[in-house]
Amino acid sequence: MKALAFAVPGELATPTGGYAYARRMIAELKELGWKTQVLDLASEFPCPGPHALARAEAMLRGVPAHVPLVIDGLAYGVLPDIAQRLRHSHCLIALVHHPLALETGLRAE
């Protein structure tokens, strides 16, 4: 059976478009025979503190190396150091359905 881990920045049941997109992808992958593991990284993303980052890295490292990691863009964009460390052991896939930098109403900083 094909397997992958899907890391989301918070509760997958969150009623927004990005989470609905992720839920649909996961459901469709299951229909295609993929075993999917959902990792709830933390609701602090995209502004995680040190504890949330350490927890996220531990969760991602806990996925076997042969299992691809699909990481929602809201989390992936703030994990450059963790992604750098994981890239040698895991296949990393960033799911970017809407770049945060293009979001309206956000200050540049």
N, CA, C and O atoms as CSV, one atom per row, in Angstrom:
chain,resi,resn,atom,element,x,y,z
A,1,MET,N,N,0.841,-1.183,0.000
A,1,MET,CA,C,0.000,0.000,0.000
A,1,MET,C,C,0.884,1.244,0.000
A,1,MET,O,O,1.878,1.314,0.723
A,2,LYS,N,N,0.513,2.211,-0.811
A,2,LYS,CA,C,1.218,3.499,-0.844
A,2,LYS,C,C,0.834,4.289,0.406
A,2,LYS,O,O,-0.308,4.238,0.864
A,3,ALA,N,N,1.806,5.015,0.945
A,3,ALA,CA,C,1.546,5.763,2.171
A,3,ALA,C,C,2.152,7.151,2.078
A,3,ALA,O,O,3.128,7.374,1.362
A,4,LEU,N,N,1.558,8.075,2.811
A,4,LEU,CA,C,2.115,9.413,2.967
A,4,LEU,C,C,1.594,10.014,4.247
A,4,LEU,O,O,0.566,9.598,4.783
A,5,ALA,N,N,2.325,11.003,4.729
A,5,ALA,CA,C,1.897,11.750,5.904
A,5,ALA,C,C,1.539,13.149,5.442
A,5,ALA,O,O,2.254,13.752,4.641
A,6,PHE,N,N,0.433,13.661,5.949
A,6,PHE,CA,C,-0.081,14.966,5.554
A,6,PHE,C,C,-0.062,15.858,6.784
A,6,PHE,O,O,-0.851,15.657,7.706
A,7,ALA,N,N,0.831,16.841,6.807
A,7,ALA,CA,C,0.982,17.729,7.956
A,7,ALA,C,C,0.190,19.012,7.735
A,7,ALA,O,O,0.375,19.712,6.739
A,8,VAL,N,N,-0.689,19.304,8.680
A,8,VAL,CA,C,-1.517,20.507,8.588
A,8,VAL,C,C,-1.255,21.389,9.808
A,8,VAL,O,O,-0.935,20.883,10.883
A,9,PRO,N,N,-1.389,22.701,9.645
A,9,PRO,CA,C,-1.122,23.631,10.743
A,9,PRO,C,C,-2.338,23.827,11.643
A,9,PRO,O,O,-2.915,24.914,11.680
A,10,GLY,N,N,-2.718,22.803,12.350
A,10,GLY,CA,C,-3.876,22.881,13.231
A,10,GLY,C,C,-4.884,21.793,12.913
A,10,GLY,O,O,-4.583,20.851,12.179
A,11,GLU,N,N,-6.053,21.921,13.454
A,11,GLU,CA,C,-7.101,20.914,13.328
A,11,GLU,C,C,-7.626,20.826,11.895
A,11,GLU,O,O,-8.056,21.828,11.323
A,12,LEU,N,N,-7.590,19.636,11.326
A,12,LEU,CA,C,-8.019,19.415,9.943
A,12,LEU,C,C,-9.491,19.771,9.734
A,12,LEU,O,O,-9.886,20.116,8.620
A,13,ALA,N,N,-10.298,19.695,10.774
A,13,ALA,CA,C,-11.734,19.996,10.660
A,13,ALA,C,C,-12.030,21.498,10.625
A,13,ALA,O,O,-13.194,21.884,10.516
A,14,THR,N,N,-11.015,22.349,10.714
A,14,THR,CA,C,-11.216,23.799,10.676
A,14,THR,C,C,-12.009,24.174,9.415
A,14,THR,O,O,-11.637,23.773,8.312
A,15,PRO,N,N,-13.102,24.942,9.574
A,15,PRO,CA,C,-13.991,25.224,8.435
A,15,PRO,C,C,-13.539,26.383,7.546
A,15,PRO,O,O,-14.233,27.394,7.438
A,16,THR,N,N,-12.383,26.233,6.917
A,16,THR,CA,C,-11.922,27.228,5.957
A,16,THR,C,C,-11.585,26.518,4.652
A,16,THR,O,O,-11.495,25.291,4.603
A,17,GLY,N,N,-11.405,27.294,3.612
A,17,GLY,CA,C,-11.146,26.732,2.293
A,17,GLY,C,C,-9.878,25.901,2.212
A,17,GLY,O,O,-9.868,24.853,1.566
A,18,GLY,N,N,-8.812,26.350,2.855
A,18,GLY,CA,C,-7.558,25.611,2.816
A,18,GLY,C,C,-7.677,24.235,3.458
A,18,GLY,O,O,-7.155,23.249,2.937
A,19,TYR,N,N,-8.362,24.176,4.585
A,19,TYR,CA,C,-8.543,22.895,5.262
A,19,TYR,C,C,-9.520,22.015,4.491
A,19,TYR,O,O,-9.350,20.797,4.448
A,20,ALA,N,N,-10.536,22.613,3.886
A,20,ALA,CA,C,-11.462,21.831,3.048
A,20,ALA,C,C,-10.699,21.227,1.872
A,20,ALA,O,O,-10.947,20.083,1.494
A,21,TYR,N,N,-9.793,21.975,1.306
A,21,TYR,CA,C,-8.952,21.492,0.204
A,21,TYR,C,C,-8.128,20.291,0.660
A,21,TYR,O,O,-8.053,19.278,-0.035
A,22,ALA,N,N,-7.507,20.418,1.845
A,22,ALA,CA,C,-6.689,19.331,2.390
A,22,ALA,C,C,-7.551,18.104,2.668
A,22,ALA,O,O,-7.156,16.984,2.343
A,23,ARG,N,N,-8.725,18.305,3.269
A,23,ARG,CA,C,-9.618,17.171,3.547
A,23,ARG,C,C,-10.000,16.452,2.267
A,23,ARG,O,O,-10.041,15.223,2.225
A,24,ARG,N,N,-10.277,17.209,1.239
A,24,ARG,CA,C,-10.659,16.604,-0.043
A,24,ARG,C,C,-9.498,15.821,-0.647
A,24,ARG,O,O,-9.683,14.711,-1.147
A,25,MET,N,N,-8.299,16.404,-0.599
A,25,MET,CA,C,-7.123,15.690,-1.115
A,25,MET,C,C,-6.915,14.379,-0.371
A,25,MET,O,O,-6.670,13.344,-0.992
A,26,ILE,N,N,-7.010,14.416,0.939
A,26,ILE,CA,C,-6.813,13.221,1.752
A,26,ILE,C,C,-7.874,12.175,1.423
A,26,ILE,O,O,-7.560,10.993,1.283
A,27,ALA,N,N,-9.124,12.605,1.301
A,27,ALA,CA,C,-10.209,11.671,0.969
A,27,ALA,C,C,-9.988,11.040,-0.404
A,27,ALA,O,O,-10.192,9.839,-0.576
A,28,GLU,N,N,-9.574,11.839,-1.372
A,28,GLU,CA,C,-9.353,11.310,-2.724
A,28,GLU,C,C,-8.158,10.353,-2.755
A,28,GLU,O,O,-8.197,9.334,-3.444
A,29,LEU,N,N,-7.106,10.677,-2.014
A,29,LEU,CA,C,-5.958,9.785,-1.950
A,29,LEU,C,C,-6.347,8.444,-1.329
A,29,LEU,O,O,-5.901,7.392,-1.787
A,30,LYS,N,N,-7.172,8.481,-0.292
A,30,LYS,CA,C,-7.646,7.234,0.323
A,30,LYS,C,C,-8.441,6.410,-0.683
A,30,LYS,O,O,-8.302,5.188,-0.743
A,31,GLU,N,N,-9.271,7.082,-1.471
A,31,GLU,CA,C,-10.045,6.389,-2.509
A,31,GLU,C,C,-9.133,5.730,-3.538
A,31,GLU,O,O,-9.488,4.705,-4.120
A,32,LEU,N,N,-7.974,6.308,-3.759
A,32,LEU,CA,C,-7.005,5.763,-4.707
A,32,LEU,C,C,-6.099,4.700,-4.076
A,32,LEU,O,O,-5.187,4.187,-4.726
A,33,GLY,N,N,-6.358,4.376,-2.812
A,33,GLY,CA,C,-5.599,3.325,-2.155
A,33,GLY,C,C,-4.416,3.772,-1.334
A,33,GLY,O,O,-3.604,2.942,-0.928
A,34,TRP,N,N,-4.294,5.063,-1.078
A,34,TRP,CA,C,-3.189,5.567,-0.264
A,34,TRP,C,C,-3.560,5.502,1.217
A,34,TRP,O,O,-4.683,5.826,1.604
A,35,LYS,N,N,-2.601,5.079,2.036
A,35,LYS,CA,C,-2.756,5.145,3.487
A,35,LYS,C,C,-2.245,6.518,3.900
A,35,LYS,O,O,-1.078,6.832,3.664
A,36,THR,N,N,-3.082,7.335,4.502
A,36,THR,CA,C,-2.677,8.685,4.872
A,36,THR,C,C,-2.673,8.857,6.383
A,36,THR,O,O,-3.601,8.439,7.077
A,37,GLN,N,N,-1.629,9.468,6.867
A,37,GLN,CA,C,-1.505,9.816,8.276
A,37,GLN,C,C,-1.584,11.337,8.351
A,37,GLN,O,O,-0.841,12.026,7.653
A,38,VAL,N,N,-2.468,11.868,9.183
A,38,VAL,CA,C,-2.596,13.318,9.335
A,38,VAL,C,C,-1.857,13.746,10.596
A,38,VAL,O,O,-2.072,13.196,11.676
A,39,LEU,N,N,-0.992,14.727,10.440
A,39,LEU,CA,C,-0.239,15.284,11.561
A,39,LEU,C,C,-0.742,16.695,11.836
A,39,LEU,O,O,-0.633,17.564,10.971
A,40,ASP,N,N,-1.289,16.939,13.018
A,40,ASP,CA,C,-1.743,18.267,13.438
A,40,ASP,C,C,-0.543,18.965,14.068
A,40,ASP,O,O,-0.228,18.729,15.234
A,41,LEU,N,N,0.122,19.819,13.302
A,41,LEU,CA,C,1.360,20.440,13.778
A,41,LEU,C,C,1.124,21.404,14.934
A,41,LEU,O,O,1.818,21.320,15.947
A,42,ALA,N,N,0.182,22.299,14.812
A,42,ALA,CA,C,-0.196,23.241,15.874
A,42,ALA,C,C,-0.984,24.377,15.249
A,42,ALA,O,O,-0.745,24.752,14.101
A,43,SER,N,N,-1.910,24.914,15.994
A,43,SER,CA,C,-2.719,26.010,15.466
A,43,SER,C,C,-1.971,27.339,15.476
A,43,SER,O,O,-2.501,28.344,15.003
A,44,GLU,N,N,-0.759,27.363,16.003
A,44,GLU,CA,C,0.024,28.600,16.049
A,44,GLU,C,C,0.562,29.033,14.689
A,44,GLU,O,O,0.974,30.183,14.530
A,45,PHE,N,N,0.565,28.141,13.713
A,45,PHE,CA,C,1.093,28.481,12.394
A,45,PHE,C,C,0.168,29.475,11.713
A,45,PHE,O,O,-1.049,29.335,11.834
A,46,PRO,N,N,0.684,30.472,11.004
A,46,PRO,CA,C,2.032,30.608,10.469
A,46,PRO,C,C,3.002,31.378,11.366
A,46,PRO,O,O,4.061,31.803,10.905
A,47,CYS,N,N,2.653,31.561,12.640
A,47,CYS,CA,C,3.546,32.276,13.559
A,47,CYS,C,C,3.852,31.407,14.778
A,47,CYS,O,O,3.505,31.781,15.899
A,48,PRO,N,N,4.495,30.258,14.580
A,48,PRO,CA,C,4.736,29.359,15.709
A,48,PRO,C,C,5.862,29.846,16.612
A,48,PRO,O,O,6.820,30.473,16.159
A,49,GLY,N,N,5.726,29.547,17.877
A,49,GLY,CA,C,6.798,29.818,18.820
A,49,GLY,C,C,7.781,28.657,18.837
A,49,GLY,O,O,7.584,27.664,18.136
A,50,PRO,N,N,8.832,28.774,19.630
A,50,PRO,CA,C,9.854,27.725,19.684
A,50,PRO,C,C,9.299,26.355,20.076
A,50,PRO,O,O,9.728,25.339,19.530
A,51,HIS,N,N,8.354,26.316,21.011
A,51,HIS,CA,C,7.772,25.044,21.449
A,51,HIS,C,C,7.001,24.382,20.307
A,51,HIS,O,O,7.123,23.176,20.091
A,52,ALA,N,N,6.213,25.164,19.579
A,52,ALA,CA,C,5.443,24.617,18.451
A,52,ALA,C,C,6.368,24.123,17.346
A,52,ALA,O,O,6.092,23.100,16.718
A,53,LEU,N,N,7.461,24.841,17.103
A,53,LEU,CA,C,8.427,24.404,16.087
A,53,LEU,C,C,9.098,23.095,16.486
A,53,LEU,O,O,9.264,22.198,15.659
A,54,ALA,N,N,9.483,22.989,17.757
A,54,ALA,CA,C,10.122,21.759,18.234
A,54,ALA,C,C,9.153,20.590,18.156
A,54,ALA,O,O,9.537,19.485,17.772
A,55,ARG,N,N,7.906,20.828,18.518
A,55,ARG,CA,C,6.878,19.776,18.449
A,55,ARG,C,C,6.657,19.357,16.996
A,55,ARG,O,O,6.548,18.168,16.700
A,56,ALA,N,N,6.590,20.329,16.098
A,56,ALA,CA,C,6.391,20.029,14.678
A,56,ALA,C,C,7.543,19.197,14.130
A,56,ALA,O,O,7.323,18.224,13.409
A,57,GLU,N,N,8.772,19.579,14.472
A,57,GLU,CA,C,9.922,18.820,13.977
A,57,GLU,C,C,9.900,17.392,14.516
A,57,GLU,O,O,10.192,16.449,13.781
A,58,ALA,N,N,9.561,17.227,15.778
A,58,ALA,CA,C,9.500,15.886,16.363
A,58,ALA,C,C,8.441,15.037,15.655
A,58,ALA,O,O,8.667,13.860,15.374
A,59,MET,N,N,7.295,15.639,15.372
A,59,MET,CA,C,6.234,14.902,14.679
A,59,MET,C,C,6.680,14.506,13.270
A,59,MET,O,O,6.462,13.371,12.846
A,60,LEU,N,N,7.293,15.422,12.558
A,60,LEU,CA,C,7.741,15.141,11.191
A,60,LEU,C,C,8.847,14.084,11.189
A,60,LEU,O,O,8.868,13.207,10.326
A,61,ARG,N,N,9.753,14.167,12.140
A,61,ARG,CA,C,10.829,13.174,12.235
A,61,ARG,C,C,10.290,11.797,12.608
A,61,ARG,O,O,10.921,10.781,12.316
A,62,GLY,N,N,9.132,11.763,13.247
A,62,GLY,CA,C,8.523,10.502,13.644
A,62,GLY,C,C,7.948,9.703,12.482
A,62,GLY,O,O,7.615,8.529,12.638
A,63,VAL,N,N,7.833,10.329,11.332
A,63,VAL,CA,C,7.329,9.642,10.135
A,63,VAL,C,C,8.488,8.855,9.521
A,63,VAL,O,O,9.573,9.405,9.332
A,64,PRO,N,N,8.272,7.582,9.210
A,64,PRO,CA,C,9.347,6.793,8.604
A,64,PRO,C,C,9.893,7.467,7.339
A,64,PRO,O,O,9.149,8.096,6.588
A,65,ALA,N,N,11.192,7.326,7.121
A,65,ALA,CA,C,11.867,8.012,6.020
A,65,ALA,C,C,11.308,7.659,4.652
A,65,ALA,O,O,11.378,8.486,3.742
A,66,HIS,N,N,10.756,6.465,4.469
A,66,HIS,CA,C,10.241,6.073,3.156
A,66,HIS,C,C,8.854,6.647,2.870
A,66,HIS,O,O,8.337,6.489,1.764
A,67,VAL,N,N,8.250,7.309,3.851
A,67,VAL,CA,C,6.909,7.876,3.692
A,67,VAL,C,C,7.034,9.358,3.330
A,67,VAL,O,O,7.587,10.132,4.112
A,68,PRO,N,N,6.534,9.766,2.166
A,68,PRO,CA,C,6.601,11.191,1.797
A,68,PRO,C,C,5.836,12.066,2.786
A,68,PRO,O,O,4.817,11.653,3.339
A,69,LEU,N,N,6.338,13.268,2.998
A,69,LEU,CA,C,5.694,14.249,3.869
A,69,LEU,C,C,5.089,15.346,3.004
A,69,LEU,O,O,5.812,16.085,2.335
A,70,VAL,N,N,3.777,15.451,3.016
A,70,VAL,CA,C,3.079,16.557,2.362
A,70,VAL,C,C,2.799,17.567,3.467
A,70,VAL,O,O,2.092,17.266,4.428
A,71,ILE,N,N,3.355,18.764,3.325
A,71,ILE,CA,C,3.218,19.776,4.374
A,71,ILE,C,C,2.457,20.963,3.815
A,71,ILE,O,O,2.863,21.559,2.817
A,72,ASP,N,N,1.352,21.303,4.462
A,72,ASP,CA,C,0.554,22.444,4.041
A,72,ASP,C,C,1.424,23.690,4.009
A,72,ASP,O,O,2.255,23.900,4.893
A,73,GLY,N,N,1.233,24.512,2.992
A,73,GLY,CA,C,2.057,25.692,2.784
A,73,GLY,C,C,2.036,26.683,3.931
A,73,GLY,O,O,3.017,27.395,4.144
A,74,LEU,N,N,0.935,26.746,4.681
A,74,LEU,CA,C,0.856,27.656,5.815
A,74,LEU,C,C,1.896,27.280,6.875
A,74,LEU,O,O,2.386,28.144,7.603
A,75,ALA,N,N,2.224,26.007,6.957
A,75,ALA,CA,C,3.266,25.551,7.882
A,75,ALA,C,C,4.623,25.518,7.202
A,75,ALA,O,O,5.612,25.982,7.768
A,76,TYR,N,N,4.678,24.971,5.986
A,76,TYR,CA,C,5.954,24.778,5.296
A,76,TYR,C,C,6.726,26.089,5.143
A,76,TYR,O,O,7.952,26.110,5.253
A,77,GLY,N,N,6.015,27.159,4.892
A,77,GLY,CA,C,6.664,28.449,4.666
A,77,GLY,C,C,7.454,28.973,5.846
A,77,GLY,O,O,8.326,29.825,5.673
A,78,VAL,N,N,7.168,28.482,7.047
A,78,VAL,CA,C,7.895,28.954,8.225
A,78,VAL,C,C,8.757,27.846,8.838
A,78,VAL,O,O,9.171,27.935,9.993
A,79,LEU,N,N,9.017,26.809,8.051
A,79,LEU,CA,C,9.845,25.700,8.525
A,79,LEU,C,C,11.144,25.539,7.722
A,79,LEU,O,O,11.568,24.404,7.504
A,80,PRO,N,N,11.790,26.615,7.277
A,80,PRO,CA,C,12.961,26.428,6.411
A,80,PRO,C,C,14.085,25.639,7.075
A,80,PRO,O,O,14.704,24.795,6.427
A,81,ASP,N,N,14.359,25.891,8.335
A,81,ASP,CA,C,15.438,25.179,9.017
A,81,ASP,C,C,15.092,23.704,9.208
A,81,ASP,O,O,15.940,22.830,9.022
A,82,ILE,N,N,13.864,23.440,9.573
A,82,ILE,CA,C,13.422,22.058,9.764
A,82,ILE,C,C,13.418,21.326,8.429
A,82,ILE,O,O,13.859,20.179,8.351
A,83,ALA,N,N,12.929,21.972,7.387
A,83,ALA,CA,C,12.923,21.354,6.055
A,83,ALA,C,C,14.347,21.055,5.607
A,83,ALA,O,O,14.608,20.013,5.006
A,84,GLN,N,N,15.255,21.959,5.898
A,84,GLN,CA,C,16.669,21.748,5.540
A,84,GLN,C,C,17.209,20.498,6.224
A,84,GLN,O,O,17.938,19.718,5.610
A,85,ARG,N,N,16.855,20.306,7.488
A,85,ARG,CA,C,17.346,19.134,8.219
A,85,ARG,C,C,16.670,17.850,7.749
A,85,ARG,O,O,17.303,16.794,7.743
A,86,LEU,N,N,15.410,17.915,7.358
A,86,LEU,CA,C,14.656,16.720,6.960
A,86,LEU,C,C,14.886,16.305,5.511
A,86,LEU,O,O,14.601,15.164,5.148
A,87,ARG,N,N,15.390,17.198,4.688
A,87,ARG,CA,C,15.467,16.928,3.248
A,87,ARG,C,C,16.355,15.745,2.897
A,87,ARG,O,O,16.187,15.144,1.835
A,88,HIS,N,N,17.282,15.404,3.754
A,88,HIS,CA,C,18.171,14.277,3.471
A,88,HIS,C,C,17.515,12.931,3.792
A,88,HIS,O,O,17.900,11.902,3.239
A,89,SER,N,N,16.532,12.943,4.680
A,89,SER,CA,C,15.910,11.687,5.107
A,89,SER,C,C,14.492,11.488,4.587
A,89,SER,O,O,13.993,10.363,4.582
A,90,HIS,N,N,13.842,12.548,4.153
A,90,HIS,CA,C,12.438,12.458,3.750
A,90,HIS,C,C,12.192,13.164,2.415
A,90,HIS,O,O,12.869,14.130,2.063
A,91,CYS,N,N,11.216,12.655,1.698
A,91,CYS,CA,C,10.708,13.344,0.512
A,91,CYS,C,C,9.725,14.394,1.023
A,91,CYS,O,O,8.700,14.052,1.613
A,92,LEU,N,N,10.032,15.661,0.800
A,92,LEU,CA,C,9.189,16.762,1.277
A,92,LEU,C,C,8.401,17.351,0.120
A,92,LEU,O,O,8.953,17.650,-0.939
A,93,ILE,N,N,7.101,17.515,0.337
A,93,ILE,CA,C,6.222,18.084,-0.678
A,93,ILE,C,C,5.456,19.234,-0.031
A,93,ILE,O,O,4.712,19.031,0.928
A,94,ALA,N,N,5.642,20.436,-0.557
A,94,ALA,CA,C,4.914,21.595,-0.041
A,94,ALA,C,C,3.604,21.738,-0.810
A,94,ALA,O,O,3.599,21.807,-2.039
A,95,LEU,N,N,2.509,21.781,-0.084
A,95,LEU,CA,C,1.199,22.000,-0.697
A,95,LEU,C,C,0.860,23.477,-0.537
A,95,LEU,O,O,0.476,23.928,0.543
A,96,VAL,N,N,1.006,24.215,-1.619
A,96,VAL,CA,C,0.745,25.653,-1.574
A,96,VAL,C,C,-0.474,25.935,-2.435
A,96,VAL,O,O,-0.381,25.993,-3.662
A,97,HIS,N,N,-1.616,26.109,-1.787
A,97,HIS,CA,C,-2.836,26.403,-2.533
A,97,HIS,C,C,-3.110,27.890,-2.598
A,97,HIS,O,O,-3.913,28.337,-3.417
A,98,HIS,N,N,-2.453,28.666,-1.745
A,98,HIS,CA,C,-2.545,30.126,-1.799
A,98,HIS,C,C,-1.350,30.680,-1.035
A,98,HIS,O,O,-1.321,30.587,0.192
A,99,PRO,N,N,-0.372,31.250,-1.713
A,99,PRO,CA,C,0.809,31.775,-1.014
A,99,PRO,C,C,0.422,32.844,0.004
A,99,PRO,O,O,-0.304,33.784,-0.321
A,100,LEU,N,N,0.902,32.699,1.223
A,100,LEU,CA,C,0.573,33.628,2.298
A,100,LEU,C,C,0.950,35.062,1.928
A,100,LEU,O,O,0.256,36.004,2.313
A,101,ALA,N,N,2.034,35.231,1.189
A,101,ALA,CA,C,2.470,36.579,0.803
A,101,ALA,C,C,1.455,37.275,-0.095
A,101,ALA,O,O,1.467,38.502,-0.197
A,102,LEU,N,N,0.576,36.514,-0.747
A,102,LEU,CA,C,-0.444,37.113,-1.619
A,102,LEU,C,C,-1.762,37.379,-0.896
A,102,LEU,O,O,-2.699,37.893,-1.507
A,103,GLU,N,N,-1.853,37.047,0.362
A,103,GLU,CA,C,-3.064,37.246,1.129
A,103,GLU,C,C,-3.320,38.744,1.301
A,103,GLU,O,O,-2.399,39.504,1.597
A,104,THR,N,N,-4.541,39.154,1.120
A,104,THR,CA,C,-4.876,40.574,1.288
A,104,THR,C,C,-5.012,40.912,2.765
A,104,THR,O,O,-5.383,40.063,3.576
A,105,GLY,N,N,-4.711,42.149,3.101
A,105,GLY,CA,C,-4.898,42.635,4.448
A,105,GLY,C,C,-3.757,42.351,5.416
A,105,GLY,O,O,-3.867,42.669,6.600
A,106,LEU,N,N,-2.672,41.765,4.941
A,106,LEU,CA,C,-1.536,41.500,5.828
A,106,LEU,C,C,-0.492,42.600,5.693
A,106,LEU,O,O,-0.253,43.114,4.600
A,107,ARG,N,N,0.129,42.956,6.815
A,107,ARG,CA,C,1.213,43.919,6.784
A,107,ARG,C,C,2.463,43.220,6.270
A,107,ARG,O,O,2.604,42.011,6.450
A,108,ALA,N,N,3.358,43.938,5.647
A,108,ALA,CA,C,4.587,43.368,5.078
A,108,ALA,C,C,5.434,42.658,6.133
A,108,ALA,O,O,6.007,41.605,5.853
A,109,GLU,N,N,5.519,43.209,7.319
A,109,GLU,CA,C,6.334,42.562,8.353
A,109,GLU,C,C,5.659,41.336,8.881
A,109,GLU,O,O,6.201,40.663,9.759
